[in-house]
Amino acid sequence: MSTSSAAAVSNLGALDAAHHLHPFSDMKKLNATGTRIIERGEGCHIFDNHGKRYLDGFAGLWCVNIGYGRGEIADAVVRQMNELPYYNTFFGTTTPPAVLLAQKIASHAGPAINRVFFTGSGSEANDTWFRMARVYWAAVGRPTKKAVIARRNGYHGSTVAGASLGGMKWMHEQGDLPIAGIHHIGQPYWYGEDGDLSPEDFGLKVARELEEKIDELGEDNVAAFVAEPIQGAGGVIVPPATYWPEIARICKARKILLVADEVICGFGRTGRWFGHQHFGVEPDLAPIAKGLSSGYLPIGGVMVSDRVGDVLVEEVGDFNHGFTYSGHPVCAAAALENLRIIEEERLVERVHDDIGPYLAEGFGSLVNHPIVGEIQQVGLMAAIQLAEDKASRRRFEDREKAGVTVRNHCLENGLVLRATGDRMLFSPPLVISHAEVDEMIDITKKGLDHAWAVLRA
Ligand SMILES: *Cc1c(COP(=O)(O)O)cnc(C)c1O
């Protein structure tokens, strides 16, 4: 316990319970068990207030891609704070970091994407494109094209539009969501949802739900389809190879905008700059956040293709939308430095050519474990699907318990993972070393062994 006395620590816990409402948390239960207090981070490790060290297999919340404790970012932030801590981008003004960041992002997107609209978060980015898509269609003389189709078990944030676009039933139940004009189709989760089809045929089948939904609503009424290239919070669900090309075909044929939510997949996580590049499709709009700044400061945005951007610029006039912190100069400076580091250390290439394949080798040693149903991985984004019976793909009756049992054992042994039901999720920093991958696989194996023993009993 380096920086805090025992008394101060127990006091922090009590103060947290008394005054701090946590996101996505049962506060009564949490206050009874107490929170973990994280004090420090270094590389791929975090340290709690008892000095216990954890390997962070989850990069914070899918975001600390360059690892903790990077002084270059701190320096860039201090420089910008001293130079200009804040100015807005509303009334005919801009700031150097906002301009340079927009240019830098555009340089890594495909040739069709050349503009960025900044926000403070991924949720705001989703609210932003939701309005932008409708404004676009109105501007090109198709004002009835307003409906948006999204997916069950997708995640697009916690604002009213974000949570509505998301397909989490337990979020919709609180606060009367989704709002009008948002419709959901199925997800490409072969392991969980298919009976007998091959993954390829299943991928086509769920993609064609989009076509059916467009026909049901009428093409003249549909503005856009949104999906994460790989569902993150839903369980790192990698769609079958047939899925994305079919989705892109349908969007094009039926003239609706394709929106790729790149909040997790963007900035190297999949071994490409953006997740849609992995699947070879080109979105019209793409919300970004998380890895944009490696989480060092809050910033998000929407990457806007020329198809939409040219209309916004040439036809719309004012887009009556924006945030006080759109293009915040200090957040933009942190993001710029983050992207400089990703470029200089060739982290995207590293994920694709080196550490991604190395992690795949490690998973190779787990795939025959008796409670592992399947392992899905793209770059440094992966899931282990737990199963009670591998051959029949039968899952544990208490899926929550299965996942939590593995997760808690890993945590006790110094590895942070996330469990979404009975899928164990991995999203380590892109700078994770080979030795740290070995450690992650080793602790995970012990967690699986432990869960096997417990769940059999
Ligand atoms: C995290 C996330 C969001 C929301 O971002 P916030 O910064 O938490 O508002 C949106 N979309 C996806 C795919 C995400 O993973």
The ligand as an SDF file (V2000), in Angstrom:
LIG
                    3D

 15 15  0  0  0  0  0  0  0  0999 V2000
  -18.5220    1.5670  -25.7210 C   0  0  0  0  0  0  0  0  0  0  0  0
  -19.3110    1.5870  -26.9700 C   0  0  0  0  0  0  0  0  0  0  0  0
  -20.1450    2.6710  -27.2900 C   0  0  0  0  0  0  0  0  0  0  0  0
  -20.4030    3.7920  -26.3250 C   0  0  0  0  0  0  0  0  0  0  0  0
  -19.2800    4.5630  -26.0940 O   0  0  0  0  0  0  0  0  0  0  0  0
  -19.2310    5.4920  -24.7660 P   0  0  0  0  0  0  0  0  0  0  0  0
  -17.9340    6.2220  -24.9400 O   0  0  0  0  0  0  0  0  0  0  0  0
  -19.2790    4.5660  -23.5960 O   0  0  0  0  0  0  0  0  0  0  0  0
  -20.3960    6.3840  -24.8210 O   0  0  0  0  0  0  0  0  0  0  0  0
  -20.7620    2.6740  -28.5200 C   0  0  0  0  0  0  0  0  0  0  0  0
  -20.5850    1.6690  -29.3940 N   0  0  0  0  0  0  0  0  0  0  0  0
  -19.8040    0.6090  -29.1170 C   0  0  0  0  0  0  0  0  0  0  0  0
  -19.6180   -0.4590  -30.1380 C   0  0  0  0  0  0  0  0  0  0  0  0
  -19.1570    0.5270  -27.8840 C   0  0  0  0  0  0  0  0  0  0  0  0
  -18.4260   -0.5390  -27.5780 O   0  0  0  0  0  0  0  0  0  0  0  0
  1  2  1  0
  2  3  1  0
  2 14  2  0
  3  4  1  0
  3 10  2  0
  4  5  1  0
  5  6  1  0
  6  7  2  0
  6  8  1  0
  6  9  1  0
 10 11  1  0
 11 12  2  0
 12 13  1  0
 12 14  1  0
 14 15  1  0
M  END
$$$$
